[in-house]
């Protein structure tokens, strides 16, 4: 399988992060170009599975912008104003268009982690 996928887990609640808004940008030059906006499903994934696939899956620099603050507020988490974590940008490169790129996010109100998954 080739393409770009993500999976968001709410580490503080021990559940998938359902309802989290994610923006996908292509980083061409100085101005990021919005490719799409998606919302995670009950499994913390994107419906349809892939953020980029086929002809849209091209080499280049990208950013996933996870709207964590909005998600945490909806889940009833008491946050400072401004929250410690609000929008979480993860920038990465796609070099091999024959490979699968998986960018998961483990989220809590005061920390997050990511890695290149499989």
C-alpha positions in Angstrom: 0.0 0.0 0.0 1.3 3.5 -0.9 0.0 6.8 0.3 -0.2 9.0 3.4 -2.3 8.0 6.5 -2.6 9.1 10.1 -4.1 7.8 13.3 -4.8 10.0 16.4 -5.0 8.5 19.9 -6.1 10.4 23.0 -3.4 9.2 25.4 -5.1 11.0 28.4 -8.4 9.2 27.9 -7.0 6.0 26.5 -9.2 6.2 23.4 -9.1 7.1 19.7 -9.4 10.8 19.1 -12.7 11.0 17.4 -13.7 14.4 15.9 -10.3 15.9 15.7 -9.9 18.3 12.7 -6.7 17.9 10.6 -5.5 20.2 7.8 -3.1 18.8 5.2 -0.8 21.4 3.5 1.8 21.0 0.8 4.8 23.2 1.5 5.7 24.8 -1.8 7.8 27.9 -1.4 6.9 30.3 1.4 3.2 29.9 1.4 1.7 26.6 2.5 -1.1 25.3 0.1 -4.1 23.7 1.8 -4.8 20.3 0.2 -7.7 19.2 2.4 -9.3 19.3 5.7 -10.5 16.1 7.4 -12.1 15.0 10.7 -11.1 11.8 12.4 -13.7 9.0 12.8 -14.5 6.8 15.8 -11.3 4.9 15.3 -9.2 8.1 15.3 -8.5 7.6 11.6 -9.6 9.3 8.4 -12.6 7.9 6.5 -11.4 6.3 3.3 -8.1 5.5 5.0 -5.7 7.7 3.1 -5.0 11.4 3.1 -3.0 11.2 -0.1 -3.0 8.4 -2.7 -2.7 7.8 -6.4 -1.7 10.8 -8.5 -2.1 13.1 -5.5 0.7 11.2 -3.6 3.7 13.2 -4.8 7.2 13.7 -3.4 7.6 16.9 -1.5 7.3 18.6 1.9 4.0 18.5 3.8 2.5 19.6 7.0 -0.3 18.0 9.0 -1.9 20.6 11.3 -3.8 18.9 14.2 -6.4 21.1 15.9 -5.8 19.6 19.3 -7.0 22.5 21.4 -10.5 22.5 19.8 -10.7 18.8 20.2 -9.7 18.9 23.8 -12.3 21.6 24.6 -15.1 19.6 23.0 -14.1 16.6 25.1 -14.5 18.7 28.2 -10.9 19.1 29.2 -10.3 22.2 31.3 -7.6 24.2 29.4 -5.7 27.3 30.3 -6.2 30.4 28.1 -4.3 30.1 25.9 -4.0 26.3 26.1 -0.5 24.8 26.4 -1.1 22.8 23.2 -3.5 24.2 20.6 -2.6 23.6 17.0 0.1 21.0 16.5 2.0 21.2 13.2 4.0 18.2 12.0 6.2 18.8 9.0 7.6 15.9 7.1 8.9 15.0 3.7 7.8 12.3 1.2 10.7 11.1 -0.9 9.6 7.7 -2.0 6.2 7.6 -3.8 6.3 3.8 -3.9 6.2 3.7 -0.1 3.6 4.1 2.6 3.9 7.1 5.0 2.0 6.9 8.3 2.1 9.8 10.6 0.4 9.0 13.9 -0.2 11.4 16.8 -0.4 10.4 20.5 -2.1 13.4 22.2 -2.7 14.7 25.7 -3.4 18.2 27.0 0.3 18.7 27.9 2.3 16.5 25.5 2.3 14.7 22.2 4.4 12.4 20.2 4.7 11.2 16.7 6.9 8.9 14.5 6.9 7.4 11.1 4.7 4.4 11.4 3.9 1.5 9.1 
